[in-house]
Amino acid sequence: MTAGSDAPGVQAQRTLMIKEAVMAYSGQLKRRFENEGRRRLKLLQRCVQDAEARVVAAAAARVDPVTFLNDWVWLYEPRNPGRGLPAVLPLTLRPRQVDFIRYLQELRRNRRNGLVEKSRDEGMTWIVIGYYVWAWLHEAGFSGGLGSRKLDLVDKSGDLDTLFEKARFIIRKLPAFLKPQGFSEKLHSKEALLINPTNNANIKGEGGDNIGRGGAPACTSWTSTPRCPARIPCTPLSPRTPT
């Protein structure tokens, strides 16, 4: 028997092992997400029932973006149901992702630009948008820019692949006591624009070669414009803050 004659059987066995490993890992993830979902539900219930708990939770979210992301931000992953996982998931930051949030804060404090190269499927887009929503909620006069190589990738109503629909998804999932008072999607959510009516903060969208020219801090999840023709996933950040 030659080595070549074993190839189909070996390949089938390898495929089966990979499938079993993926399903086992999916099972671990599902249990982790279920546990996190129960924790968040208990937190929300305490806040609904106890005014003091609401005040404490809101203060913790306002002071620390990591707490805000870990307690209140949800994301959407349409590929998950095929792996036995829910499509709507609680965002749970890994240690390196926490470091990234601290890096964003440091850039803004020091008024410096930054560039982050990343691999796919690491949740970077959701994390950055969640951070922008945190700043939009809590910093008076904040102005942030979200951009991509084409404006159609920045905002398209109902398309969660676009950046602004992700931001709207995050805001919709927030409990009422964390949303801006008087906020209405009809009035304050326009094409490629989110306005906070209580503190005049905004998030603007830009596409193509216009990224970063509107005066707002610019962040994009894919650089591929005439001014920056690189074809790698990255996150340019221009962290200007109101003075």
Secondary structure, DSSP 8 states (H G I E B T S, - for coil): --TGGGHHHHHHHHHHHHHHHHHHHHHHHHHHHHHHHHHHHHHHHHHHH-HHHHHHHHHHHHH-HHHHHHHH-EEE-TTGGGGT--SEEE----HHHHHHHHHHHHHHHTT--EEEE--TTS-HHHHHHHHHHHHHHHSTT-EEEEEESSGGGT--TT-TTSHHHHHHHHHHHS-GGGS-TT--HHHHEETTEEE-TTT--EEEEEEGGGTTTTSS-EEES---BTTB---S-EEEE------
